[in-house]
Amino acid sequence: MLEKLGLAALHRVDPEKAHGLALRALNAGLGPSSGPFRTDRLRTQVAGLDLPNPVGLAAGFDKNATALAALSRTGFGFLEVGAATPRPQPGNPKPRLFRLTQDQAAINRFGFNNDGMDAIADRLAQRPTGRVTGLNLGANKDSTDKAQDFATVLTRCGPFVDFATVNVSSPNTEKLRDLQGRAALSSLLTGVMEARDGLHKPVPVFLKIAPDLNTDEIAELAEVANSSGIAAIIATNTTLDRDGLHGPHQTEAGGLSGQPLFEKSTQVLAQLAGLTDLPIIGVGGVGSAEQAYAKICAGASAVQLYTALVFRGISLATDIAKGLDALLTRDGFATVADAVGSRRGDWA
C-alpha cells in the first residue's frame, strides 16, 4: 500500500524529478530490504557469474551508482549501473523523459548524462559485497574517438565491477549506433578486450544491442560477437519505433521502452539465440513473471527490467522472481537453464 501511494505521488511530478526522488527514497531506507528471492530452481549462472535469481536491474536506473547499498537489499538477482563516460556530461536539454502511462512505456533522450568515470569508480569501489554488479560503458557525445572511450572507462572502473557492458545501442548519442556495423564493432571490441586483459581480475564483457536491426544485421552482429571474446549479449536497448502509441508524448524524440517494446525485443532475442551460443540477457518490456518467462523460453538466460518499475514499483523484482519460480515448477523445469530456448520457435 505504501508503495502504491508513493508511486501515485511520484506520477504527479515531472518524470526526471520523480526518478531522482525515487533514488533518494531508496537511500533513505524506504525500499524493500529482504534481498533477492532465492530458490534452487532460480539460481542461475551467466558468463561465470552466480546469480541468486535471473531478474536483474537494467542500466539507467542508477546512472551514477549512488544507490548501490539500497539496491543491494532489493529483490534483484544482479544490478547494472551507468552508463558511465570518461568525462562528466550533462546530457541533452530538458525535458528529456516522458511517461506514456496508457502504454506503460517511456521515451527518453537523456544522452548519457552522468558524473563521469572517476566519480562512478569511487562509488563502485565502496559498493557492498555479495551482489553481482556491472557497469554500462558509454562514450562522450563530443568524443573524437568513441570506440576508445569504452576501453578508457573499462580500464578505470573495471577493477570494481563484476561485468561490463559495451553500449553501442543507445539512440540518444549521435552516430553511436553506427558502431554496430561489422568493421566498426570488431575494432571497438578488440580495443575493449585489450583493456579487459590489462585488468588484474577477470571481468566478463557484455554487448548491448538495438532492437531496430534487420535479419542480416542481426546475423552480422552475431558473427562479430562469436569471434570477439565477449561473454554475453544484452538484447535489447530502446527502440525508435512509434507504432500504436497513445497520448501527447507519443512523437517525442528518443528511445522508447516499456510494454510496446516487448514483442520486438523478444523476436530479436530469439533470432540471436539461433545464431550464437553466448548467453543472452533479455530486456525490453518485461513487466510480469509471464513476460520474463517468455524471454527465457525464447532464449534468454536472464532478464532485466527498468521501465516497468515506474508503474509497478521496486518490489516488482521480487514479484517476478516468485512468479518465475512458480512457472518453472508448473512446467517441470528443475532450473532456469533447463527452460532457456525451450520455445524459441514461437518467436524466431
N, C-alpha and C positions, 0 to 999 in steps of 0.2 A: 504494500500500500504506500509506504514512504517513497519507494522508487517511482511509482506511478505519479504521485503528487509532484515529485521532483522533476520528472520528465515534462509534465504539464506546464510547470513553471518555466522550465528552460525553453519550451516551444513558444513562449511569449516574448522571447528575447532574440535579438539578431543571432543567426546561426553560429558565426565565428565567436562572438562573445559568449554564447551558450557553451560552446566547446571549451573555452578557457575556464568557465565556471565549473564545468563537469570535472576537469582535471584538478581544480582547487578543492572540490568536494571530496574527490578520492584521496587527495593528500591530507585532508582533514579527518580522514577515517570514516567517511560516510558511505563507503562501498562495502562489498562482500569481503569477508576475512577468513573464510573456511578453506581457501586454497582450491586447487583443481579437484574435480570429481574423478575418483580413481576406481577402476576395476581391472582385473587381469585381462578381460576382454578388450578394454580400451587402450591398454598400454601399447605404444606404437614406437617403431624405430624409423627414422627418416634420416638418410645420409649419415648414419652412425650416431645420431642423436637420440637419446632415450626420452620419450615424451610420456607423461602420465595419462594424457588423453590427446586425441588428434585435433582438438579445437584451438586454433591459435588466434592471436590478435594481429591484424594486418598493420603494416606501416601506415603512418599518417595520423593515427590517433594520438600517439605521444611522440610528436616530431622531435622534440628536444631532449628526450629521456629525462623528463622532470618528475615523472610519477612512477618510477620503476619499483620502489618499495611497495607502494599501494597496489600496483598492478600485479605484483608477485603474490599478493594474497587473494586475488580473484580466481575465478574458475578456469582460466585459460591454461591449456597444456603447454603453450610456449608463446613468446612475445616477440614482436618485431617493431623496432622504433626507427625514427628517421622519417624522411630521408635527410642525410647529412651531406653537406657540400664542403669543399675545402675552406672557403671563406663565408662568413655570415652574409645572409642576404635577406632583404625584406619581402621578397616575393612580388606578386602582381598587385596592382592597386585594389583597394576595397571598394565595394563589396565583391567578394570572390568565392563565397559559399552560399548555396541556395538549397533550401528544403523543398522537395516535391512530395508533400505529405500524402496526397491521393495516390501517388505511385509508389510510396515507401522507398523513395530514392533521394539522391542529392546530386547536385552539379557543383564541382569545384574547379577553380582555376588559380590555386594557391601559387604555383610557380616555385616550388621548393623553398618556401620561406623557412629559415632555420637559423640557429645561433652559431653555426659553423662547427667544423670537426673538433677543434680544440676544446670548446666548452662541452660538447657532447661526449668526447672521450673522457674528460674529467668526471662526468656524471656516471658514465658506464663503468669506470674504474671503481666506483663506490657502490655499485648495484648489489642487491642481496644475492647470496649464492643459492644454488639449488634449483634455479629455474632457467630453462633454456631461453636465451635471449639473443636475438640477431639484430643487425643494423642494415637498413636500406641505404645504399650508396647512391649519391646523386652528383650532378655536375652544376657548376655555377652558370647562370644564364649568360654572362658575358665572357665566359672562358673561350680562349682560342684553341684549346685542346681538351675537349670534353672527355675524350677517352682517357686521358691522363688523370683527370680529376677523380675518376673511380679508383684508380690504383693509389692515388695520394691519400684518399680517405681511408682506404683499407689499411694502408701502412700505419696511419696514425691511430685508428680505432680498433684494428684487428686484434690486438692483444687483450681486449676487454670484452669480446663477444664470442658467442658460440657458433654463429654463422653470419655470413654477409651476403646481401642481395644486390646484384647489379641491376639497377632500374633504368632500362632504356625504353620504357614504355609509357611514361607519363606524357600526356598530350599538352602539358602546360609549359614546357620549356622548348623554345623554338629549335627545330632540327634534331631534337633528342631522338625521336622515333626513327630518324634516318639511320641510326646506329644499329638497327635490327637487320639491315641487309648483310649478305654473306661476308663480303670483304671487310666492311667496317666492323661487324660483330666479331669476326675472327681476330682481327687486330686488337680490338678492345679487350677481349677475353684473354688473349695472350699476355697483354700487359698486366691485367688483374691477377692472373695466375702467377706471374713472376713476382708480383708484390706479395701474394699469399705465401709463396715459397720462401720469402725472406723473413716471415714471421717466426717467432720462437715456439709456436704451437700450431697444430693443425686446425684450420678454420675452413669448413666447407663453404664453397661459393655457390650461391643460387642465382638464377637468371629469371627476372620477371618480365613477361611478355604482354603485348597488347592483344585485345580481343578482335581488333579490326584487321586481321590478316586473312588473306585468301588461302586456298588449299596449297598452292605452290609455295607461298611464303612460309606457311607452317612447316612444310616438308624441308625447305631450305634451312630454316631456323633449327629444326631437329637435327639435321645433318651437322651443322656447326656445333650444336650443343653436345652431340655424341662424341665429337673428336676434341673437345676443348678442355676436358678435365673437370668441368663443373660437376656439382654433386646433386643438384635438383633444379626443377623448373617451377616457377610460380605462375599459374595461369588462372586468371588474367588480371590486368590493370583495368582502369576505367575505359569506357567507350565514347566515341564521338557520335554515335547514333542518337537519334531523337525520335524514333518511331513510336507512336502510340502514347506520348506523354500528355500530361494534363497540367493545367494551372498556369499562372502568369510567368513562371520562370522557365518554362519548357524550352525556350530558344536561347537561353543564356549560353555563352561560350564556356568551354571547359570539358572536363571528363565527367561522364555520367556513371554513377554507381548505384547499387541497391537492386531491388527486385527486377527492374526491366533488363538487367544485365545477366540474369541467371541462365537463361537458355543459351544465349550466345556464348557466354564464357564456358559453359559446360560442354557445348559442342566442340569448341576449340580444344578443351582439355581432352576429350575423348579421341579426337583426331591425333593429337600429340601422343597420347598413350599408345597408339598403334604404331608409332614411329620411333619410339625410344624406350629403353629400359630404365632410364633415370626416374627416380621418384618425382611425382608431381604434387604440388600443393594447390588445391582448388580454392579459388577466391572469386567472388562476383555473385552477389545476390543471395548469399547464404543467410537466411533469417529464421530457419527452423531445423529441427533434427532431421526431418524428411529431406530437406534440401541438402544438408550436409551429407546424408547417406547417399543421395543421388550422385553427388560429386564423387564420393568414394567408389560407388559401383561403376561410375563412368571411367575411373582410372586414377583417382587421387588417393595418395597415401595419407594425407591430412588436409585440413581446410583452414581458412582464415576468414574472419569477419570484421566489419567495421561499421558500415552504414546502418545495418540493422540495429546497432546499439543506440543510434539516435532515436529510434522509435520504440525499442523494447527494453533498453537499459543494459547495464553491465552484467546483470545476473543472467542474461541470455546465454552466456558461455556455459554456465553450469546446466541450464535447461537443455541446451543442445547436447551436451555430453551425456546427460542422463537418458535423453531420448534416443541417442545413438546406441547406447548400451542395450536398450530395450529392443530396438530394431534389429541389431545384430543377433540378439538372443532369439527373437521371433523367427529369423530366417536360418538359424542353425549355424551361424559363423562363430567359431571359437575366438577369433581375433579380428581386428580391423584389417590386417593384411590379407586374411582369407577372403574378404569381401571386395578388395581392390580390383576394379576392372571386371567384376562379375556380370555387369550388364552394360558393358561398353557399347555393344551393338545397338542399344536403344538410342544412342546419342551420336555415334560416328557417322 
